[in-house]
């Protein structure tokens, strides 16, 4: 059980289920009633969650994030940059909430808050992207990945996950293979790929789903999936549908596993980190940081 007497709550009021939901569940009152002294901060823009977590994490027993995957990414980066090993509690309130689904964290605000009190802080691997930014569960490029950061926030709030699908469908015609060389723990692989993801999760975009028996969240290695483009549109559609069912055609889908991935492309490639824009690069190094953070999860 997490021993928390004093906690900082960082909330993104623009996250989908906070912005359009009914009367908000009073987190401060809930934790106060359970003996936890809390300080709540609402973010006003990008970078606020990172700054709040980095500057003051050391004053609290835990840092609690209420928002989507992108807000959680900022909080995690802030806690890591602070140098203070503080457990992170997560109350999902975004559109996709992949990380919460992976961790078994309830999507109900009250249930997630209760989990923070009854759960257990557990070590969790994180990724380091080009020595400048960390990610919780995925770094990906290629087909459909821009939907997570290109979809307008207002559209996400109103349509929910369907907004991602709409944006993804619009991008189908623009899908083009990129010639890429991947070096995984010293072993090279080259090819023309339309998608690639380095993950520590069971689902990406609530679309690609992995077998739980093949993923360990604190083993010091990440899984990488690469996809080639089938020759027909129907073949591409079938590939996507199969991915949602944990079926992967070995003719077009490739898997790697390792501690470090070096990805080199002929042209600048756009990346998504935990659903947020991660920049465009021609050379990328992704490293797994074992036990990089502590996340409050359900007790096993």
Secondary structure, DSSP 8 states (H G I E B T S, - for coil): ----SEEEEEE-TTSHHHHSSSS---HHHHHHHTT-EEEEEE--STTHHHHHHHHHGGGSSEEEEEE-HHHHHHHHHHHHHHT---EEEEEE-SSS-HHHHHHT--SSHHHHHHHHHHSEEEEEEEEEETTTEEESSEEEEETTTTHHHHS-HHHHHHHTHHHHHHHHHHTGGG---EEEEEEETTEEEEEEESEEEEESSSEETTTEE--GGG--TTSS-EEEEEE---SSHHHHHHHHHHHHTT---TTTEEEEEESEEEEEEEEEEEEEETTEEEEEEEEEEEEEEEEEEEEEE---
